[in-house]
Amino acid sequence: MTAMKDPFSKPAKLSSQQKTDQTNSVVRNIIDAEVTAREKKTEKLRALRLARNEEDAVEKAAAKPGKSGRAK
């Protein structure tokens, strides 16, 4: 009988260098995803802030009273 390797057997152990490389890769992917999400959120908030500032400027200009012409 020939010894067949079980397809569900444990995988070969990784060397410490391979473990380190795998960990670095996963961590870099997570950090990149967080940076992308942060930049997207920052752009969204910046656009909202600029729109609000423009609205405030328009409201202040419209609410500015004209010269009342009071007599002294």
mmCIF file as Biopython writes it, N, C-alpha, C and O atoms, coordinates in Angstrom:
data_model
#
loop_
_atom_site.group_PDB
_atom_site.id
_atom_site.type_symbol
_atom_site.label_atom_id
_atom_site.label_alt_id
_atom_site.label_comp_id
_atom_site.label_asym_id
_atom_site.label_entity_id
_atom_site.label_seq_id
_atom_site.pdbx_PDB_ins_code
_atom_site.Cartn_x
_atom_site.Cartn_y
_atom_site.Cartn_z
_atom_site.occupancy
_atom_site.B_iso_or_equiv
_atom_site.auth_seq_id
_atom_site.auth_asym_id
_atom_site.pdbx_PDB_model_num
ATOM 1   N N  . MET A ? 1  ? 0.821   -1.186  0.000  1.0 0.0 1  A 1 
ATOM 2   C CA . MET A ? 1  ? 0.000   0.000   0.000  1.0 0.0 1  A 1 
ATOM 3   C C  . MET A ? 1  ? 0.861   1.244   0.000  1.0 0.0 1  A 1 
ATOM 4   O O  . MET A ? 1  ? 1.882   1.336   0.681  1.0 0.0 1  A 1 
ATOM 5   N N  . THR A ? 2  ? 0.425   2.151   -0.758 1.0 0.0 2  A 1 
ATOM 6   C CA . THR A ? 2  ? 1.126   3.423   -0.808 1.0 0.0 2  A 1 
ATOM 7   C C  . THR A ? 2  ? 0.517   4.368   0.217  1.0 0.0 2  A 1 
ATOM 8   O O  . THR A ? 2  ? -0.698  4.427   0.402  1.0 0.0 2  A 1 
ATOM 9   N N  . ALA A ? 3  ? 1.376   5.079   0.855  1.0 0.0 3  A 1 
ATOM 10  C CA . ALA A ? 3  ? 0.890   6.047   1.842  1.0 0.0 3  A 1 
ATOM 11  C C  . ALA A ? 3  ? 0.424   7.292   1.109  1.0 0.0 3  A 1 
ATOM 12  O O  . ALA A ? 3  ? 1.198   7.932   0.397  1.0 0.0 3  A 1 
ATOM 13  N N  . MET A ? 4  ? -0.833  7.628   1.285  1.0 0.0 4  A 1 
ATOM 14  C CA . MET A ? 4  ? -1.379  8.833   0.659  1.0 0.0 4  A 1 
ATOM 15  C C  . MET A ? 4  ? -1.475  9.918   1.717  1.0 0.0 4  A 1 
ATOM 16  O O  . MET A ? 4  ? -1.819  9.666   2.872  1.0 0.0 4  A 1 
ATOM 17  N N  . LYS A ? 5  ? -1.175  11.077  1.306  1.0 0.0 5  A 1 
ATOM 18  C CA . LYS A ? 5  ? -1.231  12.197  2.234  1.0 0.0 5  A 1 
ATOM 19  C C  . LYS A ? 5  ? -2.680  12.658  2.335  1.0 0.0 5  A 1 
ATOM 20  O O  . LYS A ? 5  ? -3.360  12.838  1.325  1.0 0.0 5  A 1 
ATOM 21  N N  . ASP A ? 6  ? -3.127  12.840  3.534  1.0 0.0 6  A 1 
ATOM 22  C CA . ASP A ? 6  ? -4.493  13.289  3.776  1.0 0.0 6  A 1 
ATOM 23  C C  . ASP A ? 6  ? -4.617  14.757  3.361  1.0 0.0 6  A 1 
ATOM 24  O O  . ASP A ? 6  ? -3.823  15.583  3.811  1.0 0.0 6  A 1 
ATOM 25  N N  . PRO A ? 7  ? -5.597  15.103  2.511  1.0 0.0 7  A 1 
ATOM 26  C CA . PRO A ? 7  ? -5.722  16.500  2.071  1.0 0.0 7  A 1 
ATOM 27  C C  . PRO A ? 7  ? -6.115  17.447  3.208  1.0 0.0 7  A 1 
ATOM 28  O O  . PRO A ? 7  ? -5.978  18.663  3.080  1.0 0.0 7  A 1 
ATOM 29  N N  . PHE A ? 8  ? -6.597  16.897  4.303  1.0 0.0 8  A 1 
ATOM 30  C CA . PHE A ? 8  ? -7.024  17.733  5.421  1.0 0.0 8  A 1 
ATOM 31  C C  . PHE A ? 8  ? -5.995  17.768  6.547  1.0 0.0 8  A 1 
ATOM 32  O O  . PHE A ? 8  ? -6.290  18.210  7.657  1.0 0.0 8  A 1 
ATOM 33  N N  . SER A ? 9  ? -4.803  17.304  6.252  1.0 0.0 9  A 1 
ATOM 34  C CA . SER A ? 9  ? -3.773  17.307  7.283  1.0 0.0 9  A 1 
ATOM 35  C C  . SER A ? 9  ? -3.301  18.734  7.548  1.0 0.0 9  A 1 
ATOM 36  O O  . SER A ? 9  ? -3.606  19.653  6.789  1.0 0.0 9  A 1 
ATOM 37  N N  . LYS A ? 10 ? -2.574  18.899  8.606  1.0 0.0 10 A 1 
ATOM 38  C CA . LYS A ? 10 ? -2.081  20.222  8.995  1.0 0.0 10 A 1 
ATOM 39  C C  . LYS A ? 10 ? -1.101  20.748  7.950  1.0 0.0 10 A 1 
ATOM 40  O O  . LYS A ? 10 ? -0.309  19.983  7.399  1.0 0.0 10 A 1 
ATOM 41  N N  . PRO A ? 11 ? -1.153  22.047  7.677  1.0 0.0 11 A 1 
ATOM 42  C CA . PRO A ? 11 ? -0.188  22.614  6.727  1.0 0.0 11 A 1 
ATOM 43  C C  . PRO A ? 11 ? 1.205   22.653  7.349  1.0 0.0 11 A 1 
ATOM 44  O O  . PRO A ? 11 ? 1.364   22.593  8.568  1.0 0.0 11 A 1 
ATOM 45  N N  . ALA A ? 12 ? 2.185   22.752  6.499  1.0 0.0 12 A 1 
ATOM 46  C CA . ALA A ? 12 ? 3.566   22.808  6.974  1.0 0.0 12 A 1 
ATOM 47  C C  . ALA A ? 12 ? 3.763   24.067  7.811  1.0 0.0 12 A 1 
ATOM 48  O O  . ALA A ? 12 ? 3.125   25.092  7.569  1.0 0.0 12 A 1 
ATOM 49  N N  . LYS A ? 13 ? 4.631   23.983  8.777  1.0 0.0 13 A 1 
ATOM 50  C CA . LYS A ? 13 ? 4.889   25.137  9.640  1.0 0.0 13 A 1 
ATOM 51  C C  . LYS A ? 13 ? 5.631   26.215  8.861  1.0 0.0 13 A 1 
ATOM 52  O O  . LYS A ? 13 ? 6.490   25.931  8.027  1.0 0.0 13 A 1 
ATOM 53  N N  . LEU A ? 14 ? 5.273   27.461  9.160  1.0 0.0 14 A 1 
ATOM 54  C CA . LEU A ? 14 ? 5.935   28.590  8.520  1.0 0.0 14 A 1 
ATOM 55  C C  . LEU A ? 14 ? 7.181   28.967  9.310  1.0 0.0 14 A 1 
ATOM 56  O O  . LEU A ? 14 ? 7.224   28.831  10.533 1.0 0.0 14 A 1 
ATOM 57  N N  . SER A ? 15 ? 8.175   29.434  8.601  1.0 0.0 15 A 1 
ATOM 58  C CA . SER A ? 15 ? 9.372   29.908  9.290  1.0 0.0 15 A 1 
ATOM 59  C C  . SER A ? 15 ? 9.045   31.247  9.942  1.0 0.0 15 A 1 
ATOM 60  O O  . SER A ? 15 ? 8.026   31.863  9.628  1.0 0.0 15 A 1 
ATOM 61  N N  . SER A ? 16 ? 9.887   31.684  10.824 1.0 0.0 16 A 1 
ATOM 62  C CA . SER A ? 16 ? 9.637   32.954  11.506 1.0 0.0 16 A 1 
ATOM 63  C C  . SER A ? 16 ? 9.652   34.116  10.519 1.0 0.0 16 A 1 
ATOM 64  O O  . SER A ? 16 ? 8.908   35.083  10.687 1.0 0.0 16 A 1 
ATOM 65  N N  . GLN A ? 17 ? 10.489  34.029  9.499  1.0 0.0 17 A 1 
ATOM 66  C CA . GLN A ? 17 ? 10.538  35.077  8.474  1.0 0.0 17 A 1 
ATOM 67  C C  . GLN A ? 17 ? 9.231   35.114  7.691  1.0 0.0 17 A 1 
ATOM 68  O O  . GLN A ? 17 ? 8.718   36.193  7.395  1.0 0.0 17 A 1 
ATOM 69  N N  . GLN A ? 18 ? 8.691   33.952  7.356  1.0 0.0 18 A 1 
ATOM 70  C CA . GLN A ? 18 ? 7.424   33.900  6.631  1.0 0.0 18 A 1 
ATOM 71  C C  . GLN A ? 18 ? 6.279   34.446  7.484  1.0 0.0 18 A 1 
ATOM 72  O O  . GLN A ? 18 ? 5.404   35.147  6.977  1.0 0.0 18 A 1 
ATOM 73  N N  . LYS A ? 19 ? 6.288   34.127  8.770  1.0 0.0 19 A 1 
ATOM 74  C CA . LYS A ? 19 ? 5.266   34.652  9.678  1.0 0.0 19 A 1 
ATOM 75  C C  . LYS A ? 19 ? 5.351   36.173  9.757  1.0 0.0 19 A 1 
ATOM 76  O O  . LYS A ? 19 ? 4.335   36.867  9.733  1.0 0.0 19 A 1 
ATOM 77  N N  . THR A ? 20 ? 6.566   36.671  9.849  1.0 0.0 20 A 1 
ATOM 78  C CA . THR A ? 20 ? 6.775   38.118  9.918  1.0 0.0 20 A 1 
ATOM 79  C C  . THR A ? 20 ? 6.302   38.792  8.640  1.0 0.0 20 A 1 
ATOM 80  O O  . THR A ? 20 ? 5.636   39.826  8.693  1.0 0.0 20 A 1 
ATOM 81  N N  . ASP A ? 21 ? 6.639   38.219  7.499  1.0 0.0 21 A 1 
ATOM 82  C CA . ASP A ? 21 ? 6.208   38.784  6.220  1.0 0.0 21 A 1 
ATOM 83  C C  . ASP A ? 21 ? 4.688   38.784  6.094  1.0 0.0 21 A 1 
ATOM 84  O O  . ASP A ? 21 ? 4.095   39.752  5.618  1.0 0.0 21 A 1 
ATOM 85  N N  . GLN A ? 22 ? 4.074   37.708  6.518  1.0 0.0 22 A 1 
ATOM 86  C CA . GLN A ? 22 ? 2.621   37.605  6.445  1.0 0.0 22 A 1 
ATOM 87  C C  . GLN A ? 22 ? 1.964   38.640  7.363  1.0 0.0 22 A 1 
ATOM 88  O O  . GLN A ? 22 ? 1.000   39.297  6.970  1.0 0.0 22 A 1 
ATOM 89  N N  . THR A ? 23 ? 2.481   38.783  8.566  1.0 0.0 23 A 1 
ATOM 90  C CA . THR A ? 23 ? 1.949   39.763  9.510  1.0 0.0 23 A 1 
ATOM 91  C C  . THR A ? 23 ? 2.116   41.174  8.971  1.0 0.0 23 A 1 
ATOM 92  O O  . THR A ? 23 ? 1.184   41.976  9.033  1.0 0.0 23 A 1 
ATOM 93  N N  . ASN A ? 24 ? 3.291   41.484  8.443  1.0 0.0 24 A 1 
ATOM 94  C CA . ASN A ? 24 ? 3.532   42.813  7.871  1.0 0.0 24 A 1 
ATOM 95  C C  . ASN A ? 24 ? 2.562   43.106  6.733  1.0 0.0 24 A 1 
ATOM 96  O O  . ASN A ? 24 ? 2.033   44.213  6.630  1.0 0.0 24 A 1 
ATOM 97  N N  . SER A ? 25 ? 2.336   42.127  5.894  1.0 0.0 25 A 1 
ATOM 98  C CA . SER A ? 25 ? 1.429   42.308  4.765  1.0 0.0 25 A 1 
ATOM 99  C C  . SER A ? 25 ? 0.008   42.607  5.244  1.0 0.0 25 A 1 
ATOM 100 O O  . SER A ? 25 ? -0.646  43.517  4.733  1.0 0.0 25 A 1 
ATOM 101 N N  . VAL A ? 26 ? -0.455  41.851  6.211  1.0 0.0 26 A 1 
ATOM 102 C CA . VAL A ? 26 ? -1.810  42.051  6.738  1.0 0.0 26 A 1 
ATOM 103 C C  . VAL A ? 26 ? -1.925  43.417  7.405  1.0 0.0 26 A 1 
ATOM 104 O O  . VAL A ? 26 ? -2.904  44.133  7.195  1.0 0.0 26 A 1 
ATOM 105 N N  . VAL A ? 27 ? -0.938  43.775  8.200  1.0 0.0 27 A 1 
ATOM 106 C CA . VAL A ? 27 ? -0.966  45.061  8.900  1.0 0.0 27 A 1 
ATOM 107 C C  . VAL A ? 27 ? -0.937  46.217  7.908  1.0 0.0 27 A 1 
ATOM 108 O O  . VAL A ? 27 ? -1.668  47.193  8.077  1.0 0.0 27 A 1 
ATOM 109 N N  . ARG A ? 28 ? -0.120  46.120  6.897  1.0 0.0 28 A 1 
ATOM 110 C CA . ARG A ? 28 ? -0.055  47.192  5.885  1.0 0.0 28 A 1 
ATOM 111 C C  . ARG A ? 28 ? -1.391  47.336  5.151  1.0 0.0 28 A 1 
ATOM 112 O O  . ARG A ? 28 ? -1.816  48.452  4.853  1.0 0.0 28 A 1 
ATOM 113 N N  . ASN A ? 29 ? -2.049  46.221  4.862  1.0 0.0 29 A 1 
ATOM 114 C CA . ASN A ? 29 ? -3.361  46.287  4.215  1.0 0.0 29 A 1 
ATOM 115 C C  . ASN A ? 29 ? -4.384  46.977  5.114  1.0 0.0 29 A 1 
ATOM 116 O O  . ASN A ? 29 ? -5.181  47.789  4.645  1.0 0.0 29 A 1 
ATOM 117 N N  . ILE A ? 30 ? -4.359  46.655  6.396  1.0 0.0 30 A 1 
ATOM 118 C CA . ILE A ? 30 ? -5.286  47.278  7.345  1.0 0.0 30 A 1 
ATOM 119 C C  . ILE A ? 30 ? -5.019  48.771  7.439  1.0 0.0 30 A 1 
ATOM 120 O O  . ILE A ? 30 ? -5.950  49.576  7.405  1.0 0.0 30 A 1 
ATOM 121 N N  . ILE A ? 31 ? -3.754  49.142  7.558  1.0 0.0 31 A 1 
ATOM 122 C CA . ILE A ? 31 ? -3.395  50.563  7.673  1.0 0.0 31 A 1 
ATOM 123 C C  . ILE A ? 31 ? -3.794  51.317  6.410  1.0 0.0 31 A 1 
ATOM 124 O O  . ILE A ? 31 ? -4.323  52.425  6.495  1.0 0.0 31 A 1 
ATOM 125 N N  . ASP A ? 32 ? -3.547  50.734  5.246  1.0 0.0 32 A 1 
ATOM 126 C CA . ASP A ? 32 ? -3.931  51.382  3.987  1.0 0.0 32 A 1 
ATOM 127 C C  . ASP A ? 32 ? -5.440  51.593  3.918  1.0 0.0 32 A 1 
ATOM 128 O O  . ASP A ? 32 ? -5.902  52.640  3.464  1.0 0.0 32 A 1 
ATOM 129 N N  . ALA A ? 33 ? -6.203  50.612  4.362  1.0 0.0 33 A 1 
ATOM 130 C CA . ALA A ? 33 ? -7.660  50.741  4.355  1.0 0.0 33 A 1 
ATOM 131 C C  . ALA A ? 33 ? -8.110  51.856  5.299  1.0 0.0 33 A 1 
ATOM 132 O O  . ALA A ? 33 ? -9.018  52.619  4.970  1.0 0.0 33 A 1 
ATOM 133 N N  . GLU A ? 34 ? -7.480  51.951  6.466  1.0 0.0 34 A 1 
ATOM 134 C CA . GLU A ? 34 ? -7.824  53.000  7.424  1.0 0.0 34 A 1 
ATOM 135 C C  . GLU A ? 34 ? -7.468  54.382  6.880  1.0 0.0 34 A 1 
ATOM 136 O O  . GLU A ? 34 ? -8.230  55.332  7.056  1.0 0.0 34 A 1 
ATOM 137 N N  . VAL A ? 35 ? -6.330  54.496  6.230  1.0 0.0 35 A 1 
ATOM 138 C CA . VAL A ? 35 ? -5.920  55.780  5.653  1.0 0.0 35 A 1 
ATOM 139 C C  . VAL A ? 35 ? -6.907  56.207  4.572  1.0 0.0 35 A 1 
ATOM 140 O O  . VAL A ? 35 ? -7.310  57.369  4.516  1.0 0.0 35 A 1 
ATOM 141 N N  . THR A ? 36 ? -7.290  55.277  3.725  1.0 0.0 36 A 1 
ATOM 142 C CA . THR A ? 36 ? -8.247  55.585  2.662  1.0 0.0 36 A 1 
ATOM 143 C C  . THR A ? 36 ? -9.576  56.039  3.249  1.0 0.0 36 A 1 
ATOM 144 O O  . THR A ? 36 ? -10.162 57.015  2.780  1.0 0.0 36 A 1 
ATOM 145 N N  . ALA A ? 37 ? -10.053 55.339  4.270  1.0 0.0 37 A 1 
ATOM 146 C CA . ALA A ? 37 ? -11.321 55.711  4.904  1.0 0.0 37 A 1 
ATOM 147 C C  . ALA A ? 37 ? -11.213 57.082  5.560  1.0 0.0 37 A 1 
ATOM 148 O O  . ALA A ? 37 ? -12.147 57.881  5.477  1.0 0.0 37 A 1 
ATOM 149 N N  . ARG A ? 38 ? -10.087 57.365  6.212  1.0 0.0 38 A 1 
ATOM 150 C CA . ARG A ? 38 ? -9.902  58.658  6.875  1.0 0.0 38 A 1 
ATOM 151 C C  . ARG A ? 38 ? -9.869  59.793  5.856  1.0 0.0 38 A 1 
ATOM 152 O O  . ARG A ? 38 ? -10.477 60.841  6.078  1.0 0.0 38 A 1 
ATOM 153 N N  . GLU A ? 39 ? -9.166  59.595  4.743  1.0 0.0 39 A 1 
ATOM 154 C CA . GLU A ? 39 ? -9.097  60.636  3.714  1.0 0.0 39 A 1 
ATOM 155 C C  . GLU A ? 39 ? -10.468 60.885  3.093  1.0 0.0 39 A 1 
ATOM 156 O O  . GLU A ? 39 ? -10.829 62.029  2.816  1.0 0.0 39 A 1 
ATOM 157 N N  . LYS A ? 40 ? -11.225 59.823  2.878  1.0 0.0 40 A 1 
ATOM 158 C CA . LYS A ? 40 ? -12.568 59.962  2.315  1.0 0.0 40 A 1 
ATOM 159 C C  . LYS A ? 40 ? -13.464 60.750  3.274  1.0 0.0 40 A 1 
ATOM 160 O O  . LYS A ? 40 ? -14.213 61.630  2.850  1.0 0.0 40 A 1 
ATOM 161 N N  . LYS A ? 41 ? -13.383 60.433  4.554  1.0 0.0 41 A 1 
ATOM 162 C CA . LYS A ? 41 ? -14.184 61.130  5.562  1.0 0.0 41 A 1 
ATOM 163 C C  . LYS A ? 41 ? -13.773 62.595  5.649  1.0 0.0 41 A 1 
ATOM 164 O O  . LYS A ? 41 ? -14.627 63.474  5.767  1.0 0.0 41 A 1 
ATOM 165 N N  . THR A ? 42 ? -12.474 62.863  5.590  1.0 0.0 42 A 1 
ATOM 166 C CA . THR A ? 42 ? -11.976 64.234  5.661  1.0 0.0 42 A 1 
ATOM 167 C C  . THR A ? 42 ? -12.490 65.055  4.487  1.0 0.0 42 A 1 
ATOM 168 O O  . THR A ? 42 ? -12.913 66.196  4.674  1.0 0.0 42 A 1 
ATOM 169 N N  . GLU A ? 43 ? -12.460 64.500  3.287  1.0 0.0 43 A 1 
ATOM 170 C CA . GLU A ? 43 ? -12.960 65.209  2.107  1.0 0.0 43 A 1 
ATOM 171 C C  . GLU A ? 43 ? -14.448 65.513  2.243  1.0 0.0 43 A 1 
ATOM 172 O O  . GLU A ? 43 ? -14.902 66.602  1.891  1.0 0.0 43 A 1 
ATOM 173 N N  . LYS A ? 44 ? -15.197 64.552  2.750  1.0 0.0 44 A 1 
ATOM 174 C CA . LYS A ? 44 ? -16.643 64.743  2.924  1.0 0.0 44 A 1 
ATOM 175 C C  . LYS A ? 44 ? -16.910 65.862  3.926  1.0 0.0 44 A 1 
ATOM 176 O O  . LYS A ? 44 ? -17.732 66.742  3.671  1.0 0.0 44 A 1 
ATOM 177 N N  . LEU A ? 45 ? -16.223 65.829  5.056  1.0 0.0 45 A 1 
ATOM 178 C CA . LEU A ? 45 ? -16.422 66.855  6.083  1.0 0.0 45 A 1 
ATOM 179 C C  . LEU A ? 45 ? -15.966 68.225  5.594  1.0 0.0 45 A 1 
ATOM 180 O O  . LEU A ? 45 ? -16.598 69.232  5.912  1.0 0.0 45 A 1 
ATOM 181 N N  . ARG A ? 46 ? -14.884 68.279  4.830  1.0 0.0 46 A 1 
ATOM 182 C CA . ARG A ? 46 ? -14.399 69.548  4.288  1.0 0.0 46 A 1 
ATOM 183 C C  . ARG A ? 46 ? -15.441 70.150  3.350  1.0 0.0 46 A 1 
ATOM 184 O O  . ARG A ? 46 ? -15.713 71.350  3.406  1.0 0.0 46 A 1 
ATOM 185 N N  . ALA A ? 47 ? -16.022 69.321  2.490  1.0 0.0 47 A 1 
ATOM 186 C CA . ALA A ? 47 ? -17.040 69.806  1.553  1.0 0.0 47 A 1 
ATOM 187 C C  . ALA A ? 47 ? -18.260 70.327  2.311  1.0 0.0 47 A 1 
ATOM 188 O O  . ALA A ? 47 ? -18.816 71.364  1.950  1.0 0.0 47 A 1 
ATOM 189 N N  . LEU A ? 48 ? -18.677 69.619  3.353  1.0 0.0 48 A 1 
ATOM 190 C CA . LEU A ? 48 ? -19.818 70.074  4.154  1.0 0.0 48 A 1 
ATOM 191 C C  . LEU A ? 48 ? -19.509 71.393  4.856  1.0 0.0 48 A 1 
ATOM 192 O O  . LEU A ? 48 ? -20.359 72.282  4.913  1.0 0.0 48 A 1 
ATOM 193 N N  . ARG A ? 49 ? -18.298 71.522  5.387  1.0 0.0 49 A 1 
ATOM 194 C CA . ARG A ? 49 ? -17.912 72.752  6.082  1.0 0.0 49 A 1 
ATOM 195 C C  . ARG A ? 49 ? -17.891 73.936  5.118  1.0 0.0 49 A 1 
ATOM 196 O O  . ARG A ? 49 ? -18.385 75.013  5.453  1.0 0.0 49 A 1 
ATOM 197 N N  . LEU A ? 50 ? -17.330 73.749  3.936  1.0 0.0 50 A 1 
ATOM 198 C CA . LEU A ? 50 ? -17.277 74.829  2.954  1.0 0.0 50 A 1 
ATOM 199 C C  . LEU A ? 50 ? -18.681 75.235  2.511  1.0 0.0 50 A 1 
ATOM 200 O O  . LEU A ? 50 ? -18.960 76.423  2.345  1.0 0.0 50 A 1 
ATOM 201 N N  . ALA A ? 51 ? -19.561 74.259  2.321  1.0 0.0 51 A 1 
ATOM 202 C CA . ALA A ? 51 ? -20.938 74.571  1.930  1.0 0.0 51 A 1 
ATOM 203 C C  . ALA A ? 51 ? -21.636 75.352  3.040  1.0 0.0 51 A 1 
ATOM 204 O O  . ALA A ? 51 ? -22.366 76.304  2.762  1.0 0.0 51 A 1 
ATOM 205 N N  . ARG A ? 52 ? -21.421 74.960  4.284  1.0 0.0 52 A 1 
ATOM 206 C CA . ARG A ? 52 ? -22.044 75.658  5.412  1.0 0.0 52 A 1 
ATOM 207 C C  . ARG A ? 52 ? -21.501 77.077  5.521  1.0 0.0 52 A 1 
ATOM 208 O O  . ARG A ? 52 ? -22.264 78.005  5.789  1.0 0.0 52 A 1 
ATOM 209 N N  . ASN A ? 53 ? -20.201 77.263  5.319  1.0 0.0 53 A 1 
ATOM 210 C CA . ASN A ? 53 ? -19.612 78.600  5.381  1.0 0.0 53 A 1 
ATOM 211 C C  . ASN A ? 53 ? -20.186 79.500  4.293  1.0 0.0 53 A 1 
ATOM 212 O O  . ASN A ? 53 ? -20.438 80.680  4.533  1.0 0.0 53 A 1 
ATOM 213 N N  . GLU A ? 54 ? -20.391 78.953  3.105  1.0 0.0 54 A 1 
ATOM 214 C CA . GLU A ? 54 ? -20.980 79.737  2.016  1.0 0.0 54 A 1 
ATOM 215 C C  . GLU A ? 54 ? -22.410 80.138  2.353  1.0 0.0 54 A 1 
ATOM 216 O O  . GLU A ? 54 ? -22.813 81.273  2.096  1.0 0.0 54 A 1 
ATOM 217 N N  . GLU A ? 55 ? -23.176 79.221  2.922  1.0 0.0 55 A 1 
ATOM 218 C CA . GLU A ? 55 ? -24.556 79.529  3.306  1.0 0.0 55 A 1 
ATOM 219 C C  . GLU A ? 55 ? -24.584 80.611  4.380  1.0 0.0 55 A 1 
ATOM 220 O O  . GLU A ? 55 ? -25.410 81.522  4.324  1.0 0.0 55 A 1 
ATOM 221 N N  . ASP A ? 56 ? -23.691 80.515  5.351  1.0 0.0 56 A 1 
ATOM 222 C CA . ASP A ? 56 ? -23.633 81.516  6.416  1.0 0.0 56 A 1 
ATOM 223 C C  . ASP A ? 56 ? -23.290 82.890  5.852  1.0 0.0 56 A 1 
ATOM 224 O O  . ASP A ? 56 ? -23.855 83.896  6.278  1.0 0.0 56 A 1 
ATOM 225 N N  . ALA A ? 57 ? -22.370 82.933  4.900  1.0 0.0 57 A 1 
ATOM 226 C CA . ALA A ? 57 ? -21.976 84.210  4.300  1.0 0.0 57 A 1 
ATOM 227 C C  . ALA A ? 57 ? -23.150 84.828  3.540  1.0 0.0 57 A 1 
ATOM 228 O O  . ALA A ? 57 ? -23.354 86.041  3.600  1.0 0.0 57 A 1 
ATOM 229 N N  . VAL A ? 58 ? -23.911 84.017  2.835  1.0 0.0 58 A 1 
ATOM 230 C CA . VAL A ? 58 ? -25.070 84.516  2.088  1.0 0.0 58 A 1 
ATOM 231 C C  . VAL A ? 58 ? -26.132 85.033  3.057  1.0 0.0 58 A 1 
ATOM 232 O O  . VAL A ? 58 ? -26.730 86.083  2.823  1.0 0.0 58 A 1 
ATOM 233 N N  . GLU A ? 59 ? -26.366 84.301  4.136  1.0 0.0 59 A 1 
ATOM 234 C CA . GLU A ? 59 ? -27.366 84.721  5.123  1.0 0.0 59 A 1 
ATOM 235 C C  . GLU A ? 59 ? -26.954 86.025  5.799  1.0 0.0 59 A 1 
ATOM 236 O O  . GLU A ? 59 ? -27.796 86.895  6.024  1.0 0.0 59 A 1 
ATOM 237 N N  . LYS A ? 60 ? -25.685 86.168  6.121  1.0 0.0 60 A 1 
ATOM 238 C CA . LYS A ? 60 ? -25.216 87.396  6.766  1.0 0.0 60 A 1 
ATOM 239 C C  . LYS A ? 60 ? -25.346 88.583  5.818  1.0 0.0 60 A 1 
ATOM 240 O O  . LYS A ? 60 ? -25.712 89.679  6.242  1.0 0.0 60 A 1 
ATOM 241 N N  . ALA A ? 61 ? -25.051 88.371  4.547  1.0 0.0 61 A 1 
ATOM 242 C CA . ALA A ? 61 ? -25.154 89.453  3.572  1.0 0.0 61 A 1 
ATOM 243 C C  . ALA A ? 61 ? -26.617 89.856  3.383  1.0 0.0 61 A 1 
ATOM 244 O O  . ALA A ? 61 ? -26.914 91.040  3.225  1.0 0.0 61 A 1 
ATOM 245 N N  . ALA A ? 62 ? -27.512 88.904  3.398  1.0 0.0 62 A 1 
ATOM 246 C CA . ALA A ? 62 ? -28.931 89.197  3.215  1.0 0.0 62 A 1 
ATOM 247 C C  . ALA A ? 62 ? -29.523 89.835  4.469  1.0 0.0 62 A 1 
ATOM 248 O O  . ALA A ? 62 ? -30.437 90.653  4.367  1.0 0.0 62 A 1 
ATOM 249 N N  . ALA A ? 63 ? -29.023 89.481  5.633  1.0 0.0 63 A 1 
ATOM 250 C CA . ALA A ? 63 ? -29.568 89.988  6.883  1.0 0.0 63 A 1 
ATOM 251 C C  . ALA A ? 63 ? -28.947 91.318  7.289  1.0 0.0 63 A 1 
ATOM 252 O O  . ALA A ? 63 ? -29.390 91.921  8.266  1.0 0.0 63 A 1 
ATOM 253 N N  . LYS A ? 64 ? -27.949 91.786  6.578  1.0 0.0 64 A 1 
ATOM 254 C CA . LYS A ? 64 ? -27.259 93.019  6.927  1.0 0.0 64 A 1 
ATOM 255 C C  . LYS A ? 64 ? -28.225 94.193  6.716  1.0 0.0 64 A 1 
ATOM 256 O O  . LYS A ? 64 ? -28.708 94.404  5.604  1.0 0.0 64 A 1 
ATOM 257 N N  . PRO A ? 65 ? -28.500 94.939  7.758  1.0 0.0 65 A 1 
ATOM 258 C CA . PRO A ? 65 ? -29.446 96.052  7.605  1.0 0.0 65 A 1 
ATOM 259 C C  . PRO A ? 65 ? -28.807 97.193  6.819  1.0 0.0 65 A 1 
ATOM 260 O O  . PRO A ? 65 ? -27.600 97.426  6.891  1.0 0.0 65 A 1 
ATOM 261 N N  . GLY A ? 66 ? -29.643 97.891  6.073  1.0 0.0 66 A 1 
ATOM 262 C CA . GLY A ? 66 ? -29.158 99.033  5.316  1.0 0.0 66 A 1 
ATOM 263 C C  . GLY A ? 66 ? -29.044 100.241 6.233  1.0 0.0 66 A 1 
ATOM 264 O O  . GLY A ? 66 ? -29.331 100.146 7.426  1.0 0.0 66 A 1 
ATOM 265 N N  . LYS A ? 67 ? -28.639 101.343 5.696  1.0 0.0 67 A 1 
ATOM 266 C CA . LYS A ? 67 ? -28.531 102.554 6.504  1.0 0.0 67 A 1 
ATOM 267 C C  . LYS A ? 67 ? -29.936 103.006 6.871  1.0 0.0 67 A 1 
ATOM 268 O O  . LYS A ? 67 ? -30.817 103.108 6.017  1.0 0.0 67 A 1 
ATOM 269 N N  . SER A ? 68 ? -30.125 103.269 8.132  1.0 0.0 68 A 1 
ATOM 270 C CA . SER A ? 68 ? -31.469 103.590 8.605  1.0 0.0 68 A 1 
ATOM 271 C C  . SER A ? 68 ? -31.832 105.049 8.383  1.0 0.0 68 A 1 
ATOM 272 O O  . SER A ? 68 ? -33.015 105.389 8.360  1.0 0.0 68 A 1 
ATOM 273 N N  . GLY A ? 69 ? -30.869 105.894 8.224  1.0 0.0 69 A 1 
ATOM 274 C CA . GLY A ? 69 ? -31.157 107.303 7.964  1.0 0.0 69 A 1 
ATOM 275 C C  . GLY A ? 69 ? -31.746 108.003 9.180  1.0 0.0 69 A 1 
ATOM 276 O O  . GLY A ? 69 ? -32.578 108.899 9.043  1.0 0.0 69 A 1 
ATOM 277 N N  . ARG A ? 70 ? -31.323 107.602 10.349 1.0 0.0 70 A 1 
ATOM 278 C CA . ARG A ? 70 ? -31.827 108.248 11.565 1.0 0.0 70 A 1 
ATOM 279 C C  . ARG A ? 70 ? -31.324 109.683 11.639 1.0 0.0 70 A 1 
ATOM 280 O O  . ARG A ? 70 ? -30.181 109.988 11.298 1.0 0.0 70 A 1 
ATOM 281 N N  . ALA A ? 71 ? -32.189 110.519 12.080 1.0 0.0 71 A 1 
ATOM 282 C CA . ALA A ? 71 ? -31.798 111.926 12.264 1.0 0.0 71 A 1 
ATOM 283 C C  . ALA A ? 71 ? -31.268 112.099 13.664 1.0 0.0 71 A 1 
ATOM 284 O O  . ALA A ? 71 ? -31.795 111.528 14.619 1.0 0.0 71 A 1 
ATOM 285 N N  . LYS A ? 72 ? -30.230 112.886 13.780 1.0 0.0 72 A 1 
ATOM 286 C CA . LYS A ? 72 ? -29.663 113.137 15.102 1.0 0.0 72 A 1 
ATOM 287 C C  . LYS A ? 72 ? -30.114 114.457 15.610 1.0 0.0 72 A 1 
ATOM 288 O O  . LYS A ? 72 ? -29.742 114.853 16.714 1.0 0.0 72 A 1 
#
